Amino acid sequence: MTLETWLLFCATEIILAFVPGPAVLCVISNSLTRGSRAGLLASLGILAANAVYFIISATGLGAVLLASRTVFMVIKWAGAVYLVYLGLRMLFARGSSGLAVDGGSAPARMHPFMNAFIVQIANPKALIFFAALLPQFVNPDESMARQIAILGVSSIVLEFGVLAVYVGACHAARRWVKTGRMATILERVGGALLIAAGAKLAATRGGL
């Protein structure tokens, strides 16, 4: 893998990471409604799922999964239903007395890390990227494991940086919200974002 290939991969990764897909919307929702700590934990959940996809891609299993339309459809609809379910819970949740503070707990909800992990692992577009697009940046005449490791670490570092930007922007927005009514509004906005992400996921078609 040449330096030019690596730079092209990094540029592609940054552009795709900024696009508001299910992963970004999940991080934004957690950041707005539960604070920066929840947003960062959600980001780590997204990246953990990406690490799993890198391993799948390295073993060649990703190509097998991608070739099966049945598997693709199951993953797509499972992810879409889960996102809509989370969004509806937030839309119809009882209003709180204020936004959760950073580091605060929310025992009635799933941990943001696991939430985001499930969202990303059930995102077929992530499967498409790692199983179909990733091999385009790999030189078959060089060590596959080494190249996948380089691309994997690069992807995780770059995407964490992008998601951190979103978390920071949400943190700045939360500083202006002090009342319970506004907290409830943000809760509803977060729910609407997740439902929108679920709808977008449901509309995903197989292939690149």
Summary of the structure (lengths in Angstrom):
residues: 208
radius of gyration: 17.8
end to end distance: 22.9
largest distance: 60.0
contacts: 693
relative contact order: 0.24
helix: 77%
strand: 0%
